[in-house]
Each structure stands twice: as structure tokens, then as C-alpha cells.
Amino acid sequence: MPRIRTTKILAQRIDLSYFRRPHPFRTLRTVLIALMCLAPLVWWGAAAAMGHRMIYNPGPIAAVHAMWASNCAVCHDAGGTGGFSKSVSDEACLRCHDGAIHHSNQLTLVALDVSGHPLHSAGCAACHIEHRGRAALMASDDATCIQCHRDLASHSRSHPVVQNDVSRFDADGGHPHFGRSLTPAGKSIERENWTDPTVLFFNHKVHMEKVAPRKGQSDNCTKCHIPSRASMASVPDTAPGSGRYMQPVNYLADCSTSDCHPIQTKTLSGDFKPTLADNLLLPHANLGEVRSAVERYLSPALAAQKFEGPGKAPAAPRIGGIRRPAASTPVVNTISRDEWLRQNARFMLDNIHKANYSGTPPDSTLIADSTAISDAYFVDLYTAFIALNQCTKCHNVQGDFPSLTASSGPAAKPLQTVPTGITAAPRRWFVNSTFDHRSHQNLRCIACHGSAPTSTLTSDVLSPDIRWTDSNKQNVSCADCHHLSTSSQAGASSNCVTCHIFHDRSRERLPDGPMDIKQAVEGQLLSTKSPTSRPAAGQS
Amino acid sequence: MLIDRRARGWITVCVAIFVAATALYIPYAARRPSGPSGASWPGLAYAAVGSAMMLFAFLLSFRKKVRTMHLGRAYYWMQGHVWFGLLSYPIILYHAGFHFGGMLTQIIMWLFTAVIVSGIVGVLVQQWIPTRMLRDVPAETIYEQIDHVLEQLRSEAAALIEPVTVRQPQEAFDLEVVPAGATAVIAPQRAITGAAMLAAFYQREVRSFLESRFARTAALATEQSSNATFAATRQELPVQFHQTLDDLQSIVDERRQLERQRCLHHWLHGWLLLHVPLSFALMILATVHAVMALRFASIGH
């Protein structure tokens, strides 16, 4: 009888109570489930018991906040409101950071006082994301800026004076022109309207043609324009040592060296040589100091009673109706001190007309033979003569000419050079952005400052706009290098924060925070200096 | 099969949800300063949807515990478990902005990844192995009953072989009283030898093969070698033992099928040892994360 295996027979062999008995597979699954439930609970409980809250940390704390990484409450204070939420409040940020406003016109991300003045930036966490790395904390993503600058009018108190829609960095309208501070009021921002406001006479063309470059360099720009060498990387942007910006051109360092432009006068006048000791080397200073130097220089001459100077040679004798040449022996005349003063005063008055002086000097013919020239007037006159012949090579001179008579008293507005506007620190023309010459030192200066070799006026602006014509007459742009990377070409950084910062550092409070060292280290907080009690931005 | 024509509706709905979630995510991620964040409103929306899907998938375990309650058809629960569970992963990635975050969230995401991957493996093996089992194991039994059935097979085999071994002395006695004749003498002698051979074959090959574990190199371990072994034995045995030998081969084949079932069952359900416990850990930690994130995060930023 063959073995029969029907479904019924197969089913009958089953022990129907099998599921009531344990089975290794089911037991193993139950044990694993129990373990997997217990393990996280034990881990969580142990972490809570030990106060180890790093397990909730959604990402590494930035290095600048790392000292409070294990003390969440320093930042997660919920603004002191208590309750379940422990979110990061603006107040927590503002205890350490100033959070200066971005612009006095801004309506977004700003806290206003009762009168509507901006106090400080608000909604810090909207831009500055902690636990996500340095870039997120710095809010370096363009979207942070574009959220307002895409439609600036909607986020401004009044209609913006700058381009309303800035969405990208390019030379095709995505980014506005540079150089607002170079544009006179009422004129559009295009480059042809830019004017260098420096009050000085300088001719780049002449200097670039005549000054030899430094050894190994093709252009001579660095003869005068020198970025200071940084000894520390942390030197501030505008500090002389940072290397980001060019130091202002300095007369003593850049102009008077190599005997290019020394300020000295060799003769008092063309016809009379007083017995002066040396050539006069003048200080590059205000005219008061120049006058003192002149006074010291002239004092020996003024003390003398008679002067010897070149006189008129007698007429050559006629021999046979033909005038013979004069004898070669120099003719020396002796004149009185008063005559010397009068003659030189007339000489100086006659010659100052060629100087760049808008005022009217006294008529030299008014100085008669009997006119007495005081020593003080002569020194004033000589100082003015120097100012209008030497200083005006580079400077504008303004003020009144010394009065002719002592009875007229001193001039109401003494002659002085018009301030150039050149500061001791590097000057910034694109004040709403930053620039680093050091980062661009691989480029020729005229690659960007292409109009320098042909510029003859100080008012010519040699700084480039976002697009410019270089020395090879090629249209180039910052965006040629600074653009988003494409599949074919990687670009240099073109983020907004490459050149701009959000918080207006000039509006920040003075460095006098509320904490001492211990409080800062331990994250203890003081409420004595509430950020909301600060004066409005822009107020002292 | 988990995935068949009836799953089209589920697939369509899930694909539609995925496409919509992706279409919303792309502009959100591109325009949001500093990138997507789980604490932003869109991020929280993704978290809510993803968590709901995870919870639904997780509740399948409890649905199985209460089979008798009217909580909808098990088929729909399983389809929802598969498709919503699968869809929850990209939704949660959108919530996290594709960042795994810190220690807790990294553990959660790796657990989640392990659960999803093991689940996908489970779906694939459940798609393939039942068909294979139906073909390879017609004598399939309940996995947990395999040892019990093996015991029955051993008893059955022993019962088959016992009459053979008991009959041998009687047949020898009959041999002595039968008048001499060439044919009459040879047949009983062969019968005696055949019974001994069958008993020896049973002892040597079959009995050990019917134990709970057998050597992979055993002669009966594969169908091919088993058939060859039984064919060789059959040639040597007298005809009257062939039926017994056939029955033994049937038992051996059934035993081999049960071993095959055991192997296939390990594939079919082994992934659950990873999938289910990890999903418990995942749900616990996800709950911790949700509570702590809502507590500490700057909601909306």
C-alpha cells in the first residue's frame, strides 16, 4: 500500500496548541524587541541622569560658542518666559553680541523702539543657524540677503536709494553699480558721473610715464601705492598693517623721496641774492609752521643793514661806433636793507599772479621807494610767495593775502592750503563693501585701474565699476572671476558676504559688556544691561 | 505576494504624495536662507506627515496582536505598512533637509535607514520566496511544527522497517522445511538478504537523515544523490521490498522538503528579527527627538 499524503493527512499531523508553547524564533524576536525598547530608554535615562544633554545636540556647536556647548540654557532660555519651550531668544544672543542694525531704513529683522527708531537687529535665528557649521552660523548664504534685497522696497521704511532688486552678483543688472560715495548728489550712479573729491593736483599720466618702476615690476604703481604688510592675520580691515587696502599716498614717503618733489627755495628773488646761509628746506606742514621756518631762515638777513647783490652792468663803451662787449667782471651793487625789502616785495607781488590763487594780492606799484616794509610783513609776504609758488603745485590755497600796511592788521582769513581730504588711514571709496588688494595681488594694477595711464586729473576716478575697460581696451568685469561655478568653469566666491557685511559695525556699542570673566565662562547672565534699554541705533 | 495588481492604487497614491512633497521641497530648500531646517514650518509639516506614516506602519505590529477586532482588512494594513513606511523615509529626509544632525538624530536616521532597508529586503523576499516554497515544498507545514512533524516521520519510518526486521527469522525457518528445488531455494535466500540490506540501509542512511539535523554531505541530502542512492538500493532489493523502499524515499523526500522549508523560512522571516526590534527602538527615539526638538528648537526658523 503506497504512502498517501493528502492535505488532510498533512494537516492532521499538526499540533494545534503549538502557539502556546515557546519557540526559539518567537522567543528570540520577543527578546530582541525588549532589548531594543530597553536600550534607548536606558541610554536616554542615563544621559538624563548624568545631565548629558549633548545627545540632543543636532550638530556641532561652532567654535566661537564651543565653551557653552554643554550648557544649553545659556542660549536656550526662551527669553526667560519659562514653560515647556526652551528656544533661543534674541535676548540670549544680544547679551554677548551687539546685533547692530543693517540700515536705518530697514523694516525687516529689526527691533524698533516706541518712537519707531531701529534699536537692534531682531530674529537672529532667522539668519544665524547654530549647530549647522560655521557657514550657517555666519549666514553666508545669499538667500539670507536676497530675502529682503529681492524686493527692497517692501522691507524699507522709505523707497530705497539703491537698486530695488538685487538677486545675484553679475554685471548684467543683477548687482548695482559700485561707487555711490563717488557720485555727486543728484547724479545717477553710473561710472561717468563718478568724481574723486580729493582736493589736490595730481597727474597720473605724467607720473606713470616718468617714474621708473620698482625692480622686477612692469608698472610703477607700487612706487607710491603700497599696501601695508601685515604682521598678524587678525589686523583689522582698515588698519595700516592689514594689507587689504592701499595706504594713503604720503608726501614725505612717496613724493619728496629721490629728490622728486622736495620743497625748497633756492633764491629769494631773481635779481638780488641776500647773504643767506643755505637753501630754504620747508616743512610739509600748515602755513603757520612754514612761516616759522621762513622767519628763522630770514632772520640773519633781516638783521643785516646792507646787501650786496648783482647790479646793472654799465653800458659797454662804443669804439669806432661799435658797442663792445661788457667786461666779464660781475658788477656788485650795495643796497640798503629797506631797498632790498621793497625790491623783493615787488618781485614777489609781481610773480604770485601765476600761482593758483583766486584772491587779489596788493598791487606791487603801491610799494613806493618811501614805503617801509616791516620784517613781519616781509615774512608774511615771503610765506605767501612760497605758498603760492610751491604749495600750489599740488594744493589749492585759499585765504587773504597779507595786507600791505601794518595798520591794516593781520589778514582775516590767513592763507592756507585747502585740506585734501586724504586721511591717515586707508580711504574707502566703496564704503558698503570690503575689498582685499592682497587677495588680488596676482593681477597687474592696471588690469583693474585701467584708466590710470591716461588720467590727467585728480578728479578722474580710477577705481573700477562692476564692469570696466582695462588697459587693453577689453571689457572686463569682477564677475569674470567671481561667479557661480559651472560645469565648465569654477568661479571665485561670489557670495554677498564675500564683499558685504550685514551688521553695521559703525553702529555697534562701545566694548563695555555686562559680564566679568567668571560669568562669561560659566554662562551666568546679567539682566542689568537689557539690550532693549540701549539707545536707538545711530544715537550716542 | 505583497505586490500585485491590487497594489496599483497604493503605489499611485504614494507616488502622487512623493511628487507633491518633492515639488514643494525644491523651492522651499532653494529659497530658504541657510537651507531647509526641521524647525521651519515646512520642515515641521514634513515631520508631521512623515511621523504619521511611520506611526501607521508601526501600528501593524499591534494590529496583528488584535486580529479579531474589526480594524480593517489585514491586507490594507499590510499595504499601508509597506507603502506609507517606504514613503515616510523621503518625507523625513525632507524634514531633516538631508542632514542627519547630531548624535540622537543620527542614531534615529541610521535606525530608520536600517528599518527601511530591512523592510525592502523583506518585501522582496516575501515577493519571491512564497512562490518558491509553494513549488519546492508541497509538504509544507507550520515552521514551528517542523520538529514535531519530523518526529512523526521518524516514527512512520520505524514502523515501516519494523515488520521487515521482525519477519527475517520466520522466513529462515520456512526455508528449511521447503522441499529442495533450485528456484524455491534461491527466492527465500534473496528475501533474507534483501531484508537485511533494507534494514541496514535504513540504519545507515535513512534514520540519521530523519534526525533534526543531518550532515550536508549525507547521501540523501540532495534530491539528485537521494534518487541515485534509492535507485541503487532498489536494484539490489527483491521486489517485495520495493514498496517499503518507495515509502522510505517518500519520507526522506518529505524530510528534505521540511529542511528546505526551514531554510526558506529563515530567509522569509529572518529579516523581521532586525526590522521589528529596530522599529521599536526607532519609534521610541523618534518620540524623544520630537519632544526635545519642539522644546529646544526655534519653531519657524
Chai-1 contact restraints between the chains, C-beta under 6 A:
chainA,res_idxA,chainB,res_idxB,connection_type,confidence,min_distance_angstrom,max_distance_angstrom,comment,restraint_id
A,R3,B,D247,contact,1.0,0.0,6.0,A-B,restraint_1
A,R3,B,S250,contact,1.0,0.0,6.0,A-B,restraint_2
A,R13,B,V149,contact,1.0,0.0,6.0,A-B,restraint_3
A,R13,B,Q152,contact,1.0,0.0,6.0,A-B,restraint_4
A,I14,B,Q145,contact,1.0,0.0,6.0,A-B,restraint_5
A,D15,B,H148,contact,1.0,0.0,6.0,A-B,restraint_6
A,Y18,B,E144,contact,1.0,0.0,6.0,A-B,restraint_7
A,Y18,B,Q145,contact,1.0,0.0,6.0,A-B,restraint_8
A,H23,B,E144,contact,1.0,0.0,6.0,A-B,restraint_9
A,R29,B,L273,contact,1.0,0.0,6.0,A-B,restraint_10
A,L32,B,L273,contact,1.0,0.0,6.0,A-B,restraint_11
A,L32,B,P277,contact,1.0,0.0,6.0,A-B,restraint_12
A,I33,B,P277,contact,1.0,0.0,6.0,A-B,restraint_13
A,I33,B,F280,contact,1.0,0.0,6.0,A-B,restraint_14
A,M36,B,P277,contact,1.0,0.0,6.0,A-B,restraint_15
A,M36,B,F280,contact,1.0,0.0,6.0,A-B,restraint_16
A,M36,B,A281,contact,1.0,0.0,6.0,A-B,restraint_17
A,C37,B,F280,contact,1.0,0.0,6.0,A-B,restraint_18
A,P40,B,A281,contact,1.0,0.0,6.0,A-B,restraint_19
A,P40,B,I284,contact,1.0,0.0,6.0,A-B,restraint_20
A,P40,B,L285,contact,1.0,0.0,6.0,A-B,restraint_21
A,W44,B,V288,contact,1.0,0.0,6.0,A-B,restraint_22
A,I55,B,M103,contact,1.0,0.0,6.0,A-B,restraint_23
A,I55,B,L104,contact,1.0,0.0,6.0,A-B,restraint_24
A,Y56,B,L104,contact,1.0,0.0,6.0,A-B,restraint_25
A,Y56,B,M292,contact,1.0,0.0,6.0,A-B,restraint_26
A,N57,B,G102,contact,1.0,0.0,6.0,A-B,restraint_27
A,P58,B,G101,contact,1.0,0.0,6.0,A-B,restraint_28
A,P58,B,G102,contact,1.0,0.0,6.0,A-B,restraint_29
A,P58,B,T105,contact,1.0,0.0,6.0,A-B,restraint_30
A,G59,B,G101,contact,1.0,0.0,6.0,A-B,restraint_31
A,G59,B,G102,contact,1.0,0.0,6.0,A-B,restraint_32
A,H76,B,F296,contact,1.0,0.0,6.0,A-B,restraint_33
A,F84,B,R295,contact,1.0,0.0,6.0,A-B,restraint_34
A,K86,B,R295,contact,1.0,0.0,6.0,A-B,restraint_35
A,K86,B,F296,contact,1.0,0.0,6.0,A-B,restraint_36
A,S87,B,S298,contact,1.0,0.0,6.0,A-B,restraint_37
A,V88,B,S298,contact,1.0,0.0,6.0,A-B,restraint_38
A,A125,B,S298,contact,1.0,0.0,6.0,A-B,restraint_39
A,A125,B,H301,contact,1.0,0.0,6.0,A-B,restraint_40
A,A126,B,H301,contact,1.0,0.0,6.0,A-B,restraint_41
A,C127,B,P33,contact,1.0,0.0,6.0,A-B,restraint_42
A,I129,B,S34,contact,1.0,0.0,6.0,A-B,restraint_43
A,A136,B,S34,contact,1.0,0.0,6.0,A-B,restraint_44
A,D141,B,P33,contact,1.0,0.0,6.0,A-B,restraint_45
A,D141,B,S34,contact,1.0,0.0,6.0,A-B,restraint_46
A,A143,B,P33,contact,1.0,0.0,6.0,A-B,restraint_47
A,T144,B,P33,contact,1.0,0.0,6.0,A-B,restraint_48
A,Q147,B,P33,contact,1.0,0.0,6.0,A-B,restraint_49
